[in-house]
Amino acid sequence: MPAFAPLPAPEENQTLDACRPSRETLELLATRRSTLARNMTGPGPSPEEVDALIALGARVPDHGKLFPWRFIVFEGEARDRFGAILEAALRQTEPDGPDERYRLERERFTRAPVVIAVISDVTDSPKIPEWEQILSAGAVCQNLLIGASAMGYAAQWLTEWYAYDDAARQAMGLTDSERVAGFVYVGTAAEAPVERPRRTPRVTRWNR
Ligand SMILES: Cc1cc2nc3c(=O)[nH]c(=O)nc-3n(C[C@H](O)[C@H](O)[C@H](O)COP(=O)(O)O)c2cc1C
């Protein structure tokens, strides 16, 4: 069971480390892998740990300090209730089953103990392009993955069909301009991930 101790929350204008050499952080980044949601089990983070994880997630670069994202936490029975909404949405679009598909939707959010939806909420700004605000929301998702791992939990960043489904969007209370950047599933790995194929990063040194 991962131990949780409160993390520092710096005061505004407090001087902070410009860098923090950490072999552990480098090893985490060098070996990080997602755990498939379907390979997750409990325990998951406690409500206090979820709050701490979200605070870590929110420490991303944010051009213009617009905070162009928000969070929706699914935990406990709320996951079943959201699953029922997903099942109902599927029954509308695919009324002829099969039952196995309905069950899958009903149980989708219970694959992991906690699901954190990161919602991209772009502000119409003359100075900060939409693209940059969306990138910031993506950075939040990645921070959650890394933060979860360092707290002792497995995680996966998914969108799946319900990120784009009107009924699911409505059930989450999204405004027309809001978009799901990701559903970050957090729990414990029932099965260890293995390394996946990777391409060598495409890098050029600009020299014209
Ligand atoms: C924005 C975004 C959405 C994703 N949505 C899905 C998804 O719906 N289904 C899926 O199987 N993987 C999805 N992935 C990929 C997984 O999160 C994961 O990155 C992939 O399984 C590779 O694993 P790794 O993180 O260990 O490299 C998505 C990734 C991103 C960045």
The ligand as an SDF file (V2000), in Angstrom:
LIG
                    3D

 31 33  0  0  0  0  0  0  0  0999 V2000
   -4.8250   11.8620  -26.0040 C   0  0  0  0  0  0  0  0  0  0  0  0
   -4.6200   10.3890  -25.9060 C   0  0  0  0  0  0  0  0  0  0  0  0
   -5.7220    9.5470  -25.9890 C   0  0  0  0  0  0  0  0  0  0  0  0
   -5.5710    8.1660  -25.9170 C   0  0  0  0  0  0  0  0  0  0  0  0
   -6.6720    7.3860  -26.0110 N   0  0  0  0  0  0  0  0  0  0  0  0
   -6.5330    6.0660  -26.0360 C   0  0  0  0  0  0  0  0  0  0  0  0
   -7.6700    5.2400  -26.2040 C   0  0  0  0  0  0  0  0  0  0  0  0
   -8.7940    5.7080  -26.3100 O   0  0  0  0  0  0  0  0  0  0  0  0
   -7.4740    3.8940  -26.2580 N   0  0  0  0  0  0  0  0  0  0  0  0
   -6.2120    3.3370  -26.1550 C   0  0  0  0  0  0  0  0  0  0  0  0
   -6.0850    2.1140  -26.2190 O   0  0  0  0  0  0  0  0  0  0  0  0
   -5.1220    4.1010  -25.9660 N   0  0  0  0  0  0  0  0  0  0  0  0
   -5.2420    5.4430  -25.9220 C   0  0  0  0  0  0  0  0  0  0  0  0
   -4.1420    6.2280  -25.7420 N   0  0  0  0  0  0  0  0  0  0  0  0
   -2.8220    5.5940  -25.6250 C   0  0  0  0  0  0  0  0  0  0  0  0
   -2.4930    5.1010  -24.2130 C   0  0  0  0  0  0  0  0  0  0  0  0
   -2.7160    6.0810  -23.2470 O   0  0  0  0  0  0  0  0  0  0  0  0
   -1.0100    4.7320  -24.0830 C   0  0  0  0  0  0  0  0  0  0  0  0
   -0.2590    5.8190  -24.3350 O   0  0  0  0  0  0  0  0  0  0  0  0
   -0.6140    3.6550  -24.9980 C   0  0  0  0  0  0  0  0  0  0  0  0
   -1.2820    2.5260  -24.6180 O   0  0  0  0  0  0  0  0  0  0  0  0
    0.9220    3.4600  -24.9840 C   0  0  0  0  0  0  0  0  0  0  0  0
    1.3790    3.1940  -23.7300 O   0  0  0  0  0  0  0  0  0  0  0  0
    2.6020    3.9390  -22.9740 P   0  0  0  0  0  0  0  0  0  0  0  0
    2.0350    5.1400  -22.3000 O   0  0  0  0  0  0  0  0  0  0  0  0
    3.0590    2.8960  -22.0510 O   0  0  0  0  0  0  0  0  0  0  0  0
    3.6280    4.3120  -23.9670 O   0  0  0  0  0  0  0  0  0  0  0  0
   -4.2730    7.6130  -25.7830 C   0  0  0  0  0  0  0  0  0  0  0  0
   -3.1720    8.4580  -25.6720 C   0  0  0  0  0  0  0  0  0  0  0  0
   -3.3380    9.8220  -25.7510 C   0  0  0  0  0  0  0  0  0  0  0  0
   -2.1170   10.7080  -25.6530 C   0  0  0  0  0  0  0  0  0  0  0  0
  1  2  1  0
  2  3  1  0
  2 30  2  0
  3  4  2  0
  4  5  1  0
  4 28  1  0
  5  6  2  0
  6  7  1  0
  6 13  1  0
  7  8  2  0
  7  9  1  0
  9 10  1  0
 10 11  2  0
 10 12  1  0
 12 13  2  0
 13 14  1  0
 14 15  1  0
 14 28  1  0
 15 16  1  0
 16 17  1  0
 16 18  1  0
 18 19  1  0
 18 20  1  0
 20 21  1  0
 20 22  1  0
 22 23  1  0
 23 24  1  0
 24 25  2  0
 24 26  1  0
 24 27  1  0
 28 29  2  0
 29 30  1  0
 30 31  1  0
M  END
$$$$
